[in-house]
Amino acid sequence: ALYERAASLSGLRYDFVIVGAGTAGNVIANRLTEDPGTSVLVLEAGISNECQLASEIPFIGVSALTVLNPSNWNFTTVAEFGLNNRMRDYPCGFVLGGSSSINGMNKIFTELTDHHNTAGQFNPAVHGFNGINSVSLPGFAFPYTPLIIKATQQLPNDFPFNLDMNSGKPLGIGFAQETTKNGVRSSSATSYLAPKYINRPNLYVLINARVTKVVKTSSGKQPLTFQQVEFTQDGFTGKRIQIQAKKEVILSAGVVNTPFILLHSGIGDTQELARAGIQPLLHLPSVGKNASDHPVTGLGWTVNSMDTLDEINRNITLFNEAFALWNETHGGLFSTNGQGHIGWKRIPKTSPIFQKFPDLSAGPNSAHIELLLSNSGASGGSTGSGFSVAVIIVSPASRGIIGLSSNDPFQQPVINTGALTSNFDVLALREGFKMAKQFVTAPVFKDYIINLAIPAAADNATDAEVEAYIRNTIITAYHITGTAAMTAQNADYGVVNPDLTVKGVKGLRIVDASIFPFIPSGHTQAPTYIIAERAADLIKAAWK
Ligand SMILES: Cc1cc2nc3c(=O)[nH]c(=O)nc-3n(C[C@H](O)[C@H](O)[C@H](O)COP(=O)(O)OP(=O)(O)OC[C@H]3O[C@@H](n4cnc5c(N)ncnc54)[C@H](O)[C@@H]3O)c2cc1C
C-alpha cells in the first residue's frame, strides 16, 4: 500500500529496501513482490502522482513540469564552461514514477499495447503486447505528416522512411512512439505500481521519505556491508529514521541523487569526501564521474501554412478547446506529446570529424544525430507559423560530474553536465544542422518553407557564428546517465559490477540510469526500464 508517514508502516525491517520510486525503482518493487514471501519497502522523497493533472496530459506534461514545480527536484546546474558559463534548470522527477512522471514520453525500444496503429505506423512483428508499461503511437494526425512522409520518398538515400525505429534498426525517419495509454501518460507509477500491484500485502511504498545516506552495518574485519538506510520525513532538522534491509538495499534514486547518496554515505573519492567533511568509508573515485547527457539545439523555419501547432500555443481559446476535448474523450492533440516524427542519422564515415575523433556511436546501425521534427516554430513566436528541427547529439564525447557542495544532504548536488567540453560535440551538431537543412530541400517543401528563422545559423554564417549560436542555445534532452557506471568485475574504475552490486561492498546494489557505462544512442527511459527488468531477474537469482 501507499503510506504517507513512517509511523503507519508495519515495521522497520524488510527483505529489500529500495531508495526511489522512480522509473527503475518501481520495476524492481513490482518484480520482487511477485513472490508473496518477499517484503519490499520503497522510500520515495517526492509526492504522490495522484491528481497531478499536468503529469497525466501528454501534450502539456513536459512544458508544465520542467519549470519550478512540486513534482520536480528543481535542480540547477553550475555555470557550465562549454555553454559560455550559462547555468540551466535541470529537472528530475520528485514524485511517484520519478522522471517517468514528468518526462517527454518519447519511447525507444519497447512494446505497443493500445489501439493507435490506425494506418500502419509501426511494425507489430517487432513488439510484444503484454508489457506492464504502455506504449502508443500519437492518437492525433499531425498536419505536417504527409509532407514528412513525402520528403522521405523524395530523399530516400539520406532520409529513408523507417517503419519502426524500435525494431533495433533506428536509422531513418518514422513515426514517434510514446509512453501513453489511451491518451494518458503511462509512467512507472501508473503501470508498475498500478492498484493490483501496490495493493500486494508485501509491498510498502512510503512517500515524502528522503533518504540521507546508506549506513554501514558491518564492523571489524567483516566485508564492508551497507544494509541500512537513514531517512527523514521532516526536512533537514527532522528526526532521522533507520530502516534495515534483511537482504539488500537497492539505490534507484536516479542519476543525480544516487551518486549524491553514495557520497554522503562515505563512498566515493576519499579526498573529495574529506574536503566536504564526510568520513570516507570506501575509496571509489568513479562515483559521480562520467555524467553523459544529450545536448539539444535546433533550427526553425517560417512556413507558408496556417495549419501548424503554433496557433494553439498562443491562442487560449484553441488551447481550452483542445483541453476540453481531452477532458471529455482523452483524444485530440492533448493525447500526444506533440511529437509526430523523429529522425536518426549517422555522420558519414568520410567526414573530416573522424580524422580528429573516434566514432563514439554504439555500432553501424546507431545514430550520431537525432532530428526531432516539430510541426511548429522553434520558439512558438507570437506571429507566423513554423517548422522546426531539434538537433541532438546522441553519441556525445563530453563528460560531466555530480559532486558535493558540502556535507549537508539537503544542499543541492553540484551538477555539471560537461556539455560541449569536447569539440566533437560542437562539430557533430554542425553536421546535424547540415542534415536538417538538407531535409527541407526535399521538393515537397518548395512552397511550404519560406525561410530559415535563425540568421546565426544561415548558410553564410561563419563557423564561429554557428558555434556561438550552438553554445548559447544548448538545452538538454534531460537524458543524463552514467554517474555510477557499470564496469567489469575486475576493472580498476567504475562503481558497479555487471550484476549491479556496488564494488567493494556487500548488501548494496544500484538500479537506475546512473549505471550505464555509455549513454544510449536513443532516449533513456526505455533502456532504464530494460535495465531494471534485467536487474530484477539478477536479484531474484542471487537470492533463490
Ligand atoms: C523533463 C524530462 C524529460 C525527459 N524526456 C524523456 C523522453 O521523452 N524520453 C525518454 O526516453 N527519456 C526522457 N527523459 C529521461 C528519462 O525519463 C530518465 O532517463 C529515466 O526516467 C531515469 O530513470 P531513473 O530510474 O534513473 O530515475 P528517476 O525516474 O528520476 O527516479 C529516481 C527517483 O528517486 C527518488 N529519489 C531521489 N533521491 C531520493 C532520496 N534521497 N530519497 C528518496 N527518494 C529519492 C526521486 O524522487 C525519483 O522518484 C526525460 C527526463 C526528464 C527529467
The ligand as an SDF file (V2000), in Angstrom:
LIG
                    3D

 53 58  0  0  0  0  0  0  0  0999 V2000
   11.9310   16.5390  -18.1160 C   0  0  0  0  0  0  0  0  0  0  0  0
   12.4210   15.2120  -18.6270 C   0  0  0  0  0  0  0  0  0  0  0  0
   12.0880   14.8160  -19.9200 C   0  0  0  0  0  0  0  0  0  0  0  0
   12.5460   13.5850  -20.4030 C   0  0  0  0  0  0  0  0  0  0  0  0
   12.0930   13.1280  -21.6100 N   0  0  0  0  0  0  0  0  0  0  0  0
   12.3740   11.8490  -21.9780 C   0  0  0  0  0  0  0  0  0  0  0  0
   11.7680   11.2900  -23.1300 C   0  0  0  0  0  0  0  0  0  0  0  0
   10.9500   11.9080  -23.8140 O   0  0  0  0  0  0  0  0  0  0  0  0
   12.0990   10.0110  -23.4610 N   0  0  0  0  0  0  0  0  0  0  0  0
   12.9870    9.2760  -22.7180 C   0  0  0  0  0  0  0  0  0  0  0  0
   13.2550    8.1260  -23.0770 O   0  0  0  0  0  0  0  0  0  0  0  0
   13.5700    9.7800  -21.6270 N   0  0  0  0  0  0  0  0  0  0  0  0
   13.2590   11.0390  -21.2280 C   0  0  0  0  0  0  0  0  0  0  0  0
   13.7960   11.5420  -20.0790 N   0  0  0  0  0  0  0  0  0  0  0  0
   14.7820   10.7350  -19.3420 C   0  0  0  0  0  0  0  0  0  0  0  0
   14.1880    9.5660  -18.5730 C   0  0  0  0  0  0  0  0  0  0  0  0
   12.9340    9.9240  -18.0370 O   0  0  0  0  0  0  0  0  0  0  0  0
   15.1830    9.1510  -17.4780 C   0  0  0  0  0  0  0  0  0  0  0  0
   16.3990    8.7500  -18.0870 O   0  0  0  0  0  0  0  0  0  0  0  0
   14.6860    7.9930  -16.6210 C   0  0  0  0  0  0  0  0  0  0  0  0
   13.3570    8.2010  -16.2410 O   0  0  0  0  0  0  0  0  0  0  0  0
   15.5770    7.8560  -15.3990 C   0  0  0  0  0  0  0  0  0  0  0  0
   15.0530    6.8670  -14.5360 O   0  0  0  0  0  0  0  0  0  0  0  0
   15.7190    6.5620  -13.1400 P   0  0  0  0  0  0  0  0  0  0  0  0
   15.0340    5.3730  -12.5890 O   0  0  0  0  0  0  0  0  0  0  0  0
   17.1980    6.5220  -13.3030 O   0  0  0  0  0  0  0  0  0  0  0  0
   15.4360    7.8630  -12.2410 O   0  0  0  0  0  0  0  0  0  0  0  0
   14.0650    8.5590  -11.8550 P   0  0  0  0  0  0  0  0  0  0  0  0
   12.9500    8.0700  -12.6940 O   0  0  0  0  0  0  0  0  0  0  0  0
   14.3140   10.0170  -11.8510 O   0  0  0  0  0  0  0  0  0  0  0  0
   13.7700    8.0560  -10.3680 O   0  0  0  0  0  0  0  0  0  0  0  0
   14.5000    8.4490   -9.2360 C   0  0  0  0  0  0  0  0  0  0  0  0
   13.5300    8.5090   -8.0530 C   0  0  0  0  0  0  0  0  0  0  0  0
   14.2650    8.5350   -6.8560 O   0  0  0  0  0  0  0  0  0  0  0  0
   13.7020    9.4990   -5.9850 C   0  0  0  0  0  0  0  0  0  0  0  0
   14.7660    9.9550   -5.0770 N   0  0  0  0  0  0  0  0  0  0  0  0
   15.8770   10.6480   -5.4060 C   0  0  0  0  0  0  0  0  0  0  0  0
   16.6030   10.9050   -4.3180 N   0  0  0  0  0  0  0  0  0  0  0  0
   15.9610   10.3450   -3.2690 C   0  0  0  0  0  0  0  0  0  0  0  0
   16.2370   10.2940   -1.8720 C   0  0  0  0  0  0  0  0  0  0  0  0
   17.3040   10.8810   -1.3490 N   0  0  0  0  0  0  0  0  0  0  0  0
   15.3590    9.6360   -1.0700 N   0  0  0  0  0  0  0  0  0  0  0  0
   14.2560    9.0390   -1.5870 C   0  0  0  0  0  0  0  0  0  0  0  0
   13.9400    9.0990   -2.9200 N   0  0  0  0  0  0  0  0  0  0  0  0
   14.7900    9.7340   -3.7470 C   0  0  0  0  0  0  0  0  0  0  0  0
   13.2310   10.5920   -6.9330 C   0  0  0  0  0  0  0  0  0  0  0  0
   12.3280   11.4810   -6.3300 O   0  0  0  0  0  0  0  0  0  0  0  0
   12.6600    9.7610   -8.0580 C   0  0  0  0  0  0  0  0  0  0  0  0
   11.3150    9.4140   -7.8360 O   0  0  0  0  0  0  0  0  0  0  0  0
   13.3780   12.7700  -19.5740 C   0  0  0  0  0  0  0  0  0  0  0  0
   13.7140   13.1770  -18.2770 C   0  0  0  0  0  0  0  0  0  0  0  0
   13.2300   14.3790  -17.7930 C   0  0  0  0  0  0  0  0  0  0  0  0
   13.5900   14.7920  -16.3800 C   0  0  0  0  0  0  0  0  0  0  0  0
  1  2  1  0
  2  3  1  0
  2 52  2  0
  3  4  2  0
  4  5  1  0
  4 50  1  0
  5  6  2  0
  6  7  1  0
  6 13  1  0
  7  8  2  0
  7  9  1  0
  9 10  1  0
 10 11  2  0
 10 12  1  0
 12 13  2  0
 13 14  1  0
 14 15  1  0
 14 50  1  0
 15 16  1  0
 16 17  1  0
 16 18  1  0
 18 19  1  0
 18 20  1  0
 20 21  1  0
 20 22  1  0
 22 23  1  0
 23 24  1  0
 24 25  2  0
 24 26  1  0
 24 27  1  0
 27 28  1  0
 28 29  2  0
 28 30  1  0
 28 31  1  0
 31 32  1  0
 32 33  1  0
 33 34  1  0
 33 48  1  0
 34 35  1  0
 35 36  1  0
 35 46  1  0
 36 37  1  0
 36 45  1  0
 37 38  2  0
 38 39  1  0
 39 40  1  0
 39 45  2  0
 40 41  1  0
 40 42  2  0
 42 43  1  0
 43 44  2  0
 44 45  1  0
 46 47  1  0
 46 48  1  0
 48 49  1  0
 50 51  2  0
 51 52  1  0
 52 53  1  0
M  END
$$$$
